[in-house]
Amino acid sequence: MTVIDEQVFAALVDSAGADFMPELIDSFLEDAPQGLAALRAATAAGDAVAFRREAHSLKSNGVTFGAQAFADAARELEHTPLAELGAAAAARVDALGVLFEAVAAELKERRHA
């Protein structure tokens, strides 16, 4: 399975412009870890509103770059109430973090290509 959907990424390059892509990638690589940290904090605090908001933001950013598995995992978190996730919430957020690492590695390669 590919980490980044080629068609989605190519469409983003077409719409944003190749010159702007490094800035977009850098922004995502900076924002996503902050979002994951906020998601972890919301999990620990039991803040369902912040949890859903952060999961939504991560999903949207993943979709933008064609990071389908990452976006799908974030979407599942967004649409599953924190209370329903219960003790599994932290592990699910950690799994999302692992998916992000793969996306980040791929985007860093593309940024320097």
C-alpha positions, 0 to 999 in steps of 0.5 A: 500500500502506498503512503501517499495517493499519487493522483491526489498529490499530483492534483495538489501540486497542480492546484497549489503550484510546484513552487508552493509545495515545499511550504505546504509540506513544511506546514503540514510537517509542523502542524501535524505533530502539534495536532497529535500532541493536542489529540493526546492531551484531549485524550488524557483530559477526557475532552471529547470536543477537543479530541474530535476537533483535532482528529478532524483537522488531522483527517482534513490535512491527510486528505489534502496530501493524499495520505489515505491511511492516515486520513482514514484513521483520523476519520475513525477517531473523529467519528467515534466518541471519545467515551466509546473509545475508552481505554483504547483511545491512547493506543489509537492515537499512538497508531495514528502517530505511527501512520504520520511518521510514514507520511512525514518520511514520504513527504520529506522525500518528495519535498527534496526531490 
